[in-house]
């Protein structure tokens, strides 16, 4: 669900997502995003905080937060607060960040892909320590922390789970080292070409082979990390009909994907769709898959 709904609307939408039977609900974390730069757009953390107090079961998280405009020390404090508000239902989705408004809006120069990868490594490492340890100091190339405090710590122990978006070698290693979930949106090099279920599952399967190799390199059982696909930007969600959705989810499940994420339908592109049709498809899909 993009963070574009005023509270007068979002107050009812978050519980409705939970009622529809979804296991988790996410929002984007940007200062401004693509074609919606001049449209209504709210902050991810307060948006999730509001969701936390009107839901009871569903997990909530960022998909994804990045180092483009965030520093781990204040962000860790916000995550501890979200975890408390939700009663331990927060998952932190993180990614390296890309070119775009977030990358330059604070007056910084754009980073190279190599710099973004190195910065991402520090970002995840420092967040991991801040959320595990109540008092730390840290000195890196991109981030520092001096006697930082994160009392009382997370409700979830040893910290909130990380969902790490990664397709490259260094990112895969980060996911294997720190992630409870690995995240993909498909092949970044392919641009915004929307792949159907068969081709999309093939691309994701190849990526997961590299993830398995990264897990082996750090001595981790590959089966211990979940695999999440965010459909929409590059991978067709299959929401044209119930049969199409059932086939799409089935293809990814056969490839080894554990979690499949779709976008809440919007009135306009991107992710335009009819809400009544969307709700009917996901409700009937849940009934079809029920034991």
GIURTA-V365140 format. One line per field, one symbol per residue. psi: psi as a letter, one per 40 degrees, with the letter a starting at -180 (. if undefined). A space follows every 10 residues. Layout:
BEGIN
psi=???
END
This chain:
BEGIN
psi=hifehidddd ddddddddde eidihiiigi dihbeedeih hihddddddd ddeeiddiii ihgiiiedei hddddddddd dddddeffeh hhhiieiaia ddeedeeiii iidddddddd dddddddddd edhdhiiiha ddiihhfiif ieiidhieii ihhhhhdidd dddddddeie iihieahdee afhhiidddd dddddddddd dddddddefi hdeehihhhh icdehheffd iddddddddd ddddeehdhh hiihhidiii fiihdddddd ddddddddei .
END
